[in-house]
Amino acid sequence: MAGGIWVRLMKRTRIMKDITQPCEAMDWQEALDEACHKLDVTRPMVLPRHERDWEEFSQTRFLREHFMEDVPFDRMEVEYIDPDAKKSVNERYL
């Protein structure tokens, strides 16, 4: 089963908008394009730092300076959600 990305537009510690977009872990940039279109925000510049964060942690964040236009949020957080991932020990007992 394919996972997806969870894209959150954050202002300080609050989620202003969020969306999930189905994708495979390696196709996250294509899914990010689609999510940005649905959220009506420009696509951020993906730098080598973002690619390293994605490869290592399956998540990354974009700050205001990573966008070509002014955005009404502080950062965009992107995280891969894998429905097949094993649950943690604490989740098994809830």
DSSP file with accessible surface (Angstrom, degrees, kcal/mol):
  #  RESIDUE AA STRUCTURE BP1 BP2  ACC     N-H-->O    O-->H-N    N-H-->O    O-->H-N    TCO  KAPPA ALPHA  PHI   PSI    X-CA   Y-CA   Z-CA
    1    1 A M              0   0  173      0, 0.0    83,-0.2     0, 0.0     2,-0.1   0.000 360.0 360.0 360.0 132.8    0.0    0.0    0.0
    2    2 A A        -     0   0   46      1,-0.1    22,-0.2    81,-0.1     2,-0.0  -0.426 360.0-149.1 -76.0 150.3    1.4    3.4   -1.0
    3    3 A G  E     -A   23   0A   9     20,-0.5    20,-2.1    -2,-0.1     2,-0.3   0.122  12.2-147.2 -93.5-146.7    1.9    6.1    1.6
    4    4 A G  E     -AB  22  81A   9     77,-1.8    77,-3.6    18,-0.3     2,-0.4  -0.977  16.1 -95.4-172.2 174.2    1.7    9.8    1.2
    5    5 A I  E     -AB  21  80A   0     16,-2.7    16,-2.4    -2,-0.3     2,-0.6  -0.847  21.4-147.6-107.1 147.5    3.0   13.1    2.3
    6    6 A W  E     -AB  20  79A  69     73,-2.9    73,-1.8    -2,-0.4     2,-0.5  -0.972  16.4-164.9-111.7 117.3    1.5   15.3    4.9
    7    7 A V  E     -AB  19  78A   0     12,-3.0    12,-2.0    -2,-0.6     2,-0.4  -0.915   6.3-173.6-108.5 126.1    2.0   19.0    4.1
    8    8 A R  E     -AB  18  77A  23     69,-2.7    69,-2.7    -2,-0.5     2,-0.7  -0.977  18.2-150.5-123.4 131.1    1.4   21.5    6.9
    9    9 A L  E     -AB  17  76A   5      8,-3.0     7,-3.3    -2,-0.4     8,-1.0  -0.897  28.2-161.1 -97.4 116.7    1.5   25.3    6.6
   10   10 A M  E     -AB  15  75A  13     65,-3.0    64,-2.4    -2,-0.7    65,-1.6  -0.827  24.2-171.7-110.3 137.6    2.6   26.6   10.1
   11   11 A K  E >  S-A   14   0A  79      3,-2.4     3,-2.3    -2,-0.4     2,-0.4  -0.978  77.4 -48.0-122.8 109.5    2.3   30.0   11.7
   12   12 A R  T 3  S-     0   0  192     -2,-0.5    -2,-0.0     1,-0.3    63,-0.0  -0.489 124.0 -25.3  58.0-113.4    4.3   29.8   14.9
   13   13 A T  T 3  S+     0   0  126     -2,-0.4     2,-0.4    -3,-0.1    -1,-0.3   0.338 119.2  95.4-108.2   7.4    3.1   26.5   16.5
   14   14 A R  E <  S-A   11   0A 190     -3,-2.3    -3,-2.4     1,-0.0     2,-0.6  -0.780  72.5-126.3-104.1 143.2   -0.3   26.4   14.8
   15   15 A I  E     -A   10   0A  79     -2,-0.4    -5,-0.2    -5,-0.2     3,-0.1  -0.750  24.2-178.9 -83.8 118.0   -1.3   24.5   11.7
   16   16 A M  E    S-     0   0A  92     -7,-3.3     2,-0.3    -2,-0.6    -1,-0.2   0.891  70.4  -9.0 -81.5 -46.7   -3.0   27.0    9.3
   17   17 A K  E     -A    9   0A 112     -8,-1.0    -8,-3.0     2,-0.0    -1,-0.4  -0.982  66.6-178.2-146.1 153.0   -3.7   24.6    6.6
   18   18 A D  E     +A    8   0A  84     -2,-0.3     2,-0.3   -10,-0.2   -10,-0.2  -0.983   2.9 179.0-151.3 161.0   -2.7   21.0    5.9
   19   19 A I  E     -A    7   0A  36    -12,-2.0   -12,-3.0    -2,-0.3     2,-0.4  -0.981  20.1-137.7-156.3 150.4   -3.3   18.3    3.2
   20   20 A T  E     -A    6   0A  89     -2,-0.3   -14,-0.2   -14,-0.2    -2,-0.0  -0.945  17.5-168.6-112.3 141.9   -2.2   14.8    2.6
   21   21 A Q  E     -A    5   0A  25    -16,-2.4   -16,-2.7    -2,-0.4    10,-0.1  -0.988  23.0-122.5-131.6 120.0   -1.2   13.7   -0.9
   22   22 A P  E     +A    4   0A  99      0, 0.0   -18,-0.3     0, 0.0     2,-0.3  -0.336  52.2 128.3 -62.1 141.6   -0.7   10.0   -1.9
   23   23 A C  E     -A    3   0A  17    -20,-2.1   -20,-0.5     8,-0.0     2,-0.3  -0.967  57.5 -94.3-174.6 169.9    2.7    9.1   -3.2
   24   24 A E    >   -     0   0   98     -2,-0.3     3,-1.3   -22,-0.2     7,-0.2  -0.680  45.7-108.7 -90.2 157.2    5.7    6.8   -2.9
   25   25 A A  G >  S+     0   0   30     -2,-0.3     3,-0.8     1,-0.3    -1,-0.1   0.854 118.5  49.0 -58.4 -36.6    8.5    7.9   -0.6
   26   26 A M  G 3  S+     0   0  154      1,-0.2     3,-0.3     2,-0.1    -1,-0.3   0.673 105.7  57.9 -80.4 -15.4   10.9    8.5   -3.6
   27   27 A D  G <>  +     0   0   74     -3,-1.3     4,-1.7     1,-0.2     3,-0.4   0.009  67.3 123.1-100.8  28.8    8.3   10.6   -5.5
   28   28 A W  H <>  +     0   0   14     -3,-0.8     4,-2.3     1,-0.2    -1,-0.2   0.823  66.5  58.0 -64.5 -31.5    7.8   13.2   -2.8
   29   29 A Q  H  > S+     0   0   60     -3,-0.3     4,-2.0     2,-0.2    -1,-0.2   0.896 106.1  48.7 -70.6 -35.4    8.7   16.2   -5.0
   30   30 A E  H  > S+     0   0  137     -3,-0.4     4,-1.8     2,-0.2    -1,-0.2   0.913 113.0  48.1 -65.9 -42.3    5.9   15.4   -7.5
   31   31 A A  H  X S+     0   0    7     -4,-1.7     4,-2.7     1,-0.2    -2,-0.2   0.870 108.0  55.9 -65.6 -34.4    3.4   15.0   -4.7
   32   32 A L  H  X S+     0   0    0     -4,-2.3     4,-2.8     2,-0.2     5,-0.2   0.911 104.4  53.6 -64.5 -40.2    4.7   18.3   -3.2
   33   33 A D  H  X S+     0   0   71     -4,-2.0     4,-2.0     1,-0.2    -1,-0.2   0.937 111.9  44.5 -56.6 -48.0    3.9   20.0   -6.5
   34   34 A E  H  X S+     0   0   84     -4,-1.8     4,-2.4     2,-0.2    -2,-0.2   0.907 113.1  50.5 -66.3 -42.0    0.3   18.7   -6.4
   35   35 A A  H  X S+     0   0    0     -4,-2.7     4,-2.3     1,-0.2    -2,-0.2   0.916 109.6  50.9 -63.7 -41.3   -0.1   19.6   -2.7
   36   36 A C  H  X>S+     0   0    3     -4,-2.8     5,-2.3     2,-0.2     4,-0.7   0.905 109.4  51.4 -62.5 -40.2    1.1   23.1   -3.3
   37   37 A H  H ><5S+     0   0  144     -4,-2.0     3,-0.8    -5,-0.2    -2,-0.2   0.941 111.8  46.2 -61.4 -45.3   -1.3   23.5   -6.2
   38   38 A K  H 3<5S+     0   0  112     -4,-2.4    -2,-0.2     1,-0.2    -1,-0.2   0.838 114.8  47.2 -66.8 -33.3   -4.2   22.4   -4.0
   39   39 A L  H 3<5S-     0   0   12     -4,-2.3    -1,-0.2    -5,-0.2    -2,-0.2   0.505 110.3-125.6 -84.2  -6.5   -3.1   24.6   -1.1
   40   40 A D  T <<5 +     0   0  144     -3,-0.8     2,-0.3    -4,-0.7    -3,-0.2   0.915  67.4 124.2  60.8  47.3   -2.7   27.6   -3.6
   41   41 A V      < -     0   0   28     -5,-2.3    -1,-0.2    -6,-0.1    -2,-0.1  -0.946  66.0-100.9-129.4 154.4    0.9   28.3   -2.6
   42   42 A T        -     0   0   38     -2,-0.3    -5,-0.0     1,-0.1    -3,-0.0  -0.388  43.7-100.2 -70.8 154.6    4.0   28.5   -4.8
   43   43 A R        -     0   0   88      1,-0.1    25,-0.4    -2,-0.1    -1,-0.1  -0.566  40.4-126.0 -74.4 133.2    6.3   25.5   -4.8
   44   44 A P        -     0   0    2      0, 0.0     2,-0.5     0, 0.0    23,-0.2  -0.336  27.9 -95.8 -74.9 162.2    9.4   26.1   -2.6
   45   45 A M        -     0   0   77     21,-3.3     2,-0.8    -2,-0.0    20,-0.0  -0.671  35.3-140.4 -76.2 126.1   12.9   25.8   -3.8
   46   46 A V        -     0   0   29     -2,-0.5    16,-0.0     4,-0.1    -1,-0.0  -0.821  24.8-170.8 -92.2 112.9   14.2   22.3   -3.0
   47   47 A L    >>  -     0   0   67     -2,-0.8     4,-1.9     1,-0.1     3,-0.7  -0.566  40.0-100.5 -98.4 165.3   17.8   22.6   -1.9
   48   48 A P  H 3> S+     0   0   82      0, 0.0     4,-2.5     0, 0.0     5,-0.2   0.863 123.1  60.5 -54.0 -33.3   20.4   19.9   -1.2
   49   49 A R  H 3> S+     0   0   93      1,-0.2     4,-2.4     2,-0.2     5,-0.2   0.912 104.1  48.6 -59.9 -42.8   19.7   20.3    2.5
   50   50 A H  H <> S+     0   0    0     -3,-0.7     4,-2.3     2,-0.2    -1,-0.2   0.902 110.6  50.6 -65.7 -40.8   16.0   19.4    1.9
   51   51 A E  H  X S+     0   0   80     -4,-1.9     4,-2.5     2,-0.2    -2,-0.2   0.901 110.9  48.8 -64.9 -40.1   17.0   16.3   -0.1
   52   52 A R  H  X S+     0   0  146     -4,-2.5     4,-2.5     2,-0.2     5,-0.3   0.925 111.0  49.9 -64.2 -44.7   19.3   15.2    2.7
   53   53 A D  H  X>S+     0   0   37     -4,-2.4     4,-3.1     1,-0.2     6,-0.8   0.905 112.1  49.0 -59.4 -41.5   16.7   15.7    5.3
   54   54 A W  H  X5S+     0   0    9     -4,-2.3     4,-1.9     4,-0.2    -2,-0.2   0.933 112.1  47.1 -65.2 -45.6   14.2   13.7    3.2
   55   55 A E  H  <5S+     0   0  152     -4,-2.5    -1,-0.2     1,-0.2    -2,-0.2   0.881 122.3  35.5 -63.6 -37.4   16.6   10.8    2.7
   56   56 A E  H  <5S+     0   0  139     -4,-2.5    -2,-0.2    -5,-0.2    -1,-0.2   0.879 137.3  13.4 -85.4 -40.4   17.6   10.6    6.3
   57   57 A F  H  <5S-     0   0  114     -4,-3.1    -3,-0.2     2,-0.3    -2,-0.2   0.464  88.5-123.4-117.6  -6.9   14.4   11.5    8.1
   58   58 A S  S  <<S+     0   0   49     -4,-1.9    22,-2.8    -5,-0.5     2,-0.3   0.843  86.8  78.0  58.5  33.8   11.6   11.2    5.5
   59   59 A Q  E     +C   79   0A  87     -6,-0.8    -2,-0.3    20,-0.2     2,-0.3  -0.973  51.4 172.3-160.7 158.0   10.6   14.8    6.4
   60   60 A T  E     -C   78   0A   9     18,-2.4    18,-2.9    -2,-0.3     2,-0.4  -0.962  18.3-137.5-157.6 169.3   11.8   18.3    5.7
   61   61 A R  E     -C   77   0A 108     -2,-0.3     2,-0.5    16,-0.2    16,-0.2  -0.997   6.0-150.4-139.0 145.2   10.7   21.9    6.3
   62   62 A F  E     -C   76   0A   0     14,-3.0    14,-2.8    -2,-0.4     2,-0.1  -0.950  13.0-152.6-115.0 130.6   10.8   25.0    4.1
   63   63 A L  E >   -C   75   0A  57     -2,-0.5     3,-2.2    12,-0.2    12,-0.2  -0.450  37.7 -92.3 -93.8 172.6   11.1   28.5    5.6
   64   64 A R  G >  S+     0   0   98     10,-0.9     3,-1.7     1,-0.3    11,-0.1   0.845 122.8  61.7 -54.1 -36.4    9.8   31.7    4.1
   65   65 A E  G 3  S+     0   0  128      1,-0.3    -1,-0.3     5,-0.0     5,-0.0   0.617  91.4  67.7 -72.2  -6.7   13.1   32.3    2.3
   66   66 A H  G <  S+     0   0   18     -3,-2.2   -21,-3.3   -22,-0.1     2,-0.4   0.429  89.3  79.7 -89.1   1.1   12.7   29.1    0.3
   67   67 A F  S <  S-     0   0   14     -3,-1.7     4,-0.1   -23,-0.2   -24,-0.0  -0.880  71.3-145.3-110.0 142.7    9.7   30.6   -1.6
   68   68 A M  S    S+     0   0  153    -25,-0.4     2,-0.3    -2,-0.4    -1,-0.1   0.766  87.4  47.6 -75.0 -27.5   10.0   33.0   -4.5
   69   69 A E  S    S-     0   0  126      1,-0.0     2,-0.2    -5,-0.0    -2,-0.1  -0.752 101.3 -90.2-109.9 161.5    6.8   34.9   -3.4
   70   70 A D        -     0   0  147     -2,-0.3    -2,-0.1     2,-0.0    -1,-0.0  -0.484  45.2-159.1 -68.8 136.1    5.8   36.2    0.0
   71   71 A V        -     0   0    6      2,-0.2   -30,-0.0    -2,-0.2    -7,-0.0  -0.913  22.2-131.2-120.7 149.0    3.8   33.6    1.9
   72   72 A P  S    S+     0   0   84      0, 0.0     2,-0.3     0, 0.0    -2,-0.0   0.102  84.3  67.8 -87.3  23.9    1.4   34.1    4.9
   73   73 A F  S    S-     0   0    1      1,-0.1   -62,-0.2   -62,-0.0    -2,-0.2  -0.907  76.9-127.9-136.8 166.3    3.0   31.4    7.0
   74   74 A D  S    S-     0   0   51    -64,-2.4   -10,-0.9    -2,-0.3     2,-0.3   0.829  83.7 -10.1 -84.2 -36.7    6.3   30.8    8.8
   75   75 A R  E     -BC  10  63A  45    -65,-1.6   -65,-3.0   -12,-0.2     2,-0.5  -0.991  53.3-131.3-159.2 159.4    7.2   27.4    7.4
   76   76 A M  E     -BC   9  62A   0    -14,-2.8   -14,-3.0    -2,-0.3     2,-0.5  -0.982  23.3-159.5-116.0 123.4    6.0   24.5    5.4
   77   77 A E  E     -BC   8  61A  20    -69,-2.7   -69,-2.7    -2,-0.5     2,-0.4  -0.892   5.7-169.4-105.5 133.7    6.5   21.1    7.0
   78   78 A V  E     +BC   7  60A   1    -18,-2.9   -18,-2.4    -2,-0.5     2,-0.4  -0.990   9.5 173.6-125.9 127.9    6.5   18.0    4.7
   79   79 A E  E     -BC   6  59A  59    -73,-1.8   -73,-2.9    -2,-0.4     2,-0.4  -0.996  28.6-126.5-138.2 138.4    6.5   14.5    6.2
   80   80 A Y  E     -B    5   0A  31    -22,-2.8     2,-0.5    -2,-0.4   -75,-0.2  -0.692  20.4-157.1 -84.4 134.5    6.1   11.0    4.7
   81   81 A I  E     -B    4   0A  71    -77,-3.6   -77,-1.8    -2,-0.4   -23,-0.0  -0.956   5.0-167.1-114.2 119.4    3.4    8.8    6.2
   82   82 A D    >   -     0   0   72     -2,-0.5     3,-1.4   -79,-0.2   -79,-0.1  -0.913   8.4-166.7-108.7 109.7    3.8    5.1    5.7
   83   83 A P  T 3  S+     0   0   65      0, 0.0    -1,-0.1     0, 0.0   -81,-0.1   0.723  88.9  55.6 -69.0 -17.5    0.7    3.1    6.6
   84   84 A D  T 3  S+     0   0  100    -83,-0.2     3,-0.1     2,-0.1   -82,-0.0   0.472  79.7 117.5 -92.1  -3.1    2.7   -0.1    6.6
   85   85 A A  S <  S-     0   0   58     -3,-1.4     2,-0.1     1,-0.1    -4,-0.0  -0.348  75.4-102.7 -65.3 144.9    5.2    1.0    9.1
   86   86 A K        -     0   0  193      1,-0.1    -1,-0.1    -2,-0.0     2,-0.1  -0.409  37.3-113.5 -68.0 142.9    5.3   -0.9   12.3
   87   87 A K        -     0   0  134      1,-0.1    -1,-0.1    -2,-0.1     5,-0.0  -0.429  33.1-106.0 -73.7 150.8    3.6    0.7   15.3
   88   88 A S     >  -     0   0   59     -2,-0.1     4,-1.3     1,-0.1     3,-0.2  -0.254  33.2-103.7 -70.0 165.8    5.7    1.7   18.2
   89   89 A V  H  > S+     0   0   86      1,-0.2     4,-0.7     2,-0.2     3,-0.4   0.906 121.2  52.7 -58.7 -42.4    5.6   -0.3   21.4
   90   90 A N  H >4 S+     0   0  127      1,-0.2     3,-0.7     2,-0.2    -1,-0.2   0.880 105.4  53.8 -65.0 -36.3    3.5    2.4   23.1
   91   91 A E  H >4 S+     0   0  104      1,-0.2     3,-1.0    -3,-0.2    -1,-0.2   0.795  98.9  63.8 -70.2 -26.4    0.9    2.4   20.3
   92   92 A R  H 3< S+     0   0  146     -4,-1.3    -1,-0.2    -3,-0.4    -2,-0.2   0.792 104.7  45.9 -66.6 -28.4    0.4   -1.4   20.6
   93   93 A Y  T <<        0   0  185     -4,-0.7    -1,-0.2    -3,-0.7    -2,-0.2   0.349 360.0 360.0-100.4   6.8   -1.0   -1.1   24.1
   94   94 A L    <         0   0  180     -3,-1.0    -3,-0.0    -4,-0.2    -4,-0.0  -0.545 360.0 360.0 -89.3 360.0   -3.4    1.8   23.6
